[in-house]
Amino acid sequence: MTRREELEQLWANPAHWTPAGLYRCAADPRLMVLKRVGAGYTINAAHRRAWFLLAALLAVSMAPLVVHLVLGRRAPGWSLLVTILWPITVAVVTLVWLSRRDD
């Protein structure tokens, strides 16, 4: 059996999926896998870097909001636009990059 077939068997096993659609398989080395339902990818929650990735994405996404709140009225007008667009941009770019990586 090839490595790809082994990974497909792990992915297809219902025991590795929660009822909410979360994939958890420590034997699978992939950080992201195709979703079972719908389009796109989901994070392998049992991967050792998964929670670090989620925490890093949250920290980077929240940074402009925190800066905007700290500056208050002294914040430049464009900072609100950055606060709104930065988290979306970071999440989309990161997830697209992760989904296009080789296994």
N, C-alpha and C positions, 0 to 999 in steps of 0.2 A: 504494500500500500504506500502511495506517495505521501509526501508531507502535506500537499494541498488537500488530498482526500481525507487525511486525518483531521485537518482543521475543519473541513466541511462536516465531518461526522460530529465533531465537538459542537459546532454551531447548530447543527440540526437536532441535537439532543434536547428534548423539552426540559430536562432536569437543570439545564444551565440558564433557563429563562425564568424570570419571576412573572407573576400574573400582570404586573404593571408594564412588562416589556423591557425590563432591565436585564442585560446579559451579564452573567457572573460565571466565569470559567477560569480558574487558576492555571489549568493546563494549557490554555490557549495563549500564546505569546503576543497576539495582536492587541494593540491598544484600542483600536476601533474596528468594529465589524458592521456589516450590513444589518439594518433592522429587519425583523421578521415581518412586521406589518408596516406598510407605508414605504415611502422613499427616504433614502438617506442612510446615515450611519449612526451608531450608538457606541458609547464607551463601554469597554469591558471593565466592569466595576471591580473585578477580582485582580486586575492587573496592578502591579505594584506602583506604577506611575499615574494611574487614573485619578486618584484623589488629589495628588500634587498638581496635575494639570488643571483640574477643576478649581482648586484654590488659587492657582496662579492666574487663571482667566478671570476669576472674580476680583482679585486684587487689582489687576491691571485695568479691568473695566470700571472699577469703582474709584480709582485714583482721581480722575478729573472732577467727579462729583464732590469728593472730599475737599479737594483744593478750592473748588467754587464755594462750598459752604464755609470754609475757613476764611476765605477772603471777604465774603459777604458783599457789602456795597462797594468795596474797593475792586471787585472783580471786573475785568474789562468785559465789554458787551459780547465779544466773540467767544468768551469762555463758556457761555451757556450753550452755544452751538456745539462746541467741542465736547461738552459734558453729555450732550444728547447723542452725538454721532460716534464718539470714540468707542463706547462699549459695543455698539453694533458692529463697527468696523473690525475691532479686535476679535470678536467672536466669529464673524464670518470668515475672515482671513485665516484664522487658526484652524477652524474646522475644515475649510476647503483644503488647506495644506495637509492636514492629517489624513483626510479622506483620499488624497491623491498619492500618498506615500506607498512604496512597495511593501508587501508583507514582510 
